[in-house]
Amino acid sequence: MLSVVPERTSEDLDLLFGALADATRRGIVERLAVSEATVTELAAPFSISLPAISRHLKVLERASLITRSQQGRWRRARLSPTSLAGAATWLSQYERLWAESFGRLDDHLARLTSEQPTPQTKTKTETERGRP
């Protein structure tokens, strides 16, 4: 099968998940999912300086989550969905594993629940002893 998502190396994934570990950078990614934006537009919802936003953008760019361009005096950032698709592919492998594990846990808990006597059910020894 032909894959349009490039394989992610361990280093690529480290950069990607490291970049997404910060709440400000996740907020920037969410904003860029709507449309491209200038540094000033990206900084608006945060109470940090423009240079701090620029440092966050450099981290996102190094992780290949965004691309930046300059139009006149304006620097614009754009989300790069290919990088996110690579992370989603990597995570989906573990999603299947977790789903299978949770399925086995559900089966085990159902067996345990069905094997335990209910409070209304008296055991044979309780009945033989004459307990009510």
N, C-alpha and C positions, 0 to 999 in steps of 0.2 A: 504494500500500500504506500502511495506517495504521501509524504507528510509536508505540509507547508509551514509547519512550526519547526524551527531549527532546534536541534538537541541542546539542552542547557547543561553546561559543565557545572561542577560543584562550585567553582569560583563565581560563575554567573549567578547561581542561585543564592550564594552567600551575599553578593552585592544586592540582589533583588530583594530578598527578605530583610536584609539589614536596612535598606532604604525604606521599606514599608513598615519597619518597626517603630517609626516615629509618627506620632499623631498629626503633626503639622504636615509632614510629607504625604500622609494618607489623605489629609484634607485637600492638599494641592492636587493629588491624583484624581480625587472625586470631582473637583472643580474642572479639571481638564477633560474629564469624561464628557462634560457638557459641550465644551468648545475650547478652542485655543484661547490664550489670554496673555496679556502683558504682565511683567513682573509687578507693576503697580496694582493691577487688577487682582493678581494672586495674593498680594500682601494685604489687601483691604480687610478681610475677615479676621486677620490675626493681629495681635498686639505686639508685633516684633518689627524690627527695622527692615528696610529694603535690602541692606547687605546680608542680613540673616536669611531672608527669603532667597536671595541669590545663592547663598551657600547650600540651602536645602535643594534648590534646583540643580546645582552641580552634582549633588549626591544622586538625585533622580536621573540625571543625564548619564552619569557614570554607570548606573545600573541599567541603562537602556530603556528606562520607563518613559522618558520624554525626549523630544528633540527640541532644539531652540534655533531660532533664526532671527535675523535682524532686518527690519524693514524701515529704512530711514533711521531715525533715532530711537525707534521702538524695538525692544527685544521681546519676541513672542515665544511662548512655550506651547508645545502640542504633545498630547499623549501618544505614546507609541504602543499600540495594542499587541503587537507581536510578542513583546517581552512578557506581557501579562498572560498571553495564550500559552507561552512556554511554561510559566509557573502553574497555570491551571492544569496542563497536561501532567506535570510532575505530581501535583496534589491529587489528581484523579486516580493515580495508581494506589495511593494510600486510602482514598475514599472507599474503593472497593474492598480493601483489606478491613477497614473499620466496619463497613456494612456487614461483611461476613462475620466478624467477631461479635458485633451486637446481635446478629441473628442467632448465633450459637448461645449467647448469654440469655436471650429471650427464651429459647428452647429449654435451657437448663432451669431457669426460674419457673417456667410453666410446669416442668416435671416436679420440681420441689414443692410448688404450691399444690399440685394435685395429689402428692403423696402425704401431705400433712393432714391429720384429721381435723375437721371443723369443730368448733366449740360445742355444737349441738350433738355431735356424734360421740357416744360413749364407747370406750374401748371394752373389750370382753372382760378384762380383769376388773374394771370398775363395776360392771354389771354383776359379776360373780360375787364381789364383796358386798353387794347390796347398797352401793352408794347411789344416791338419787341423781 
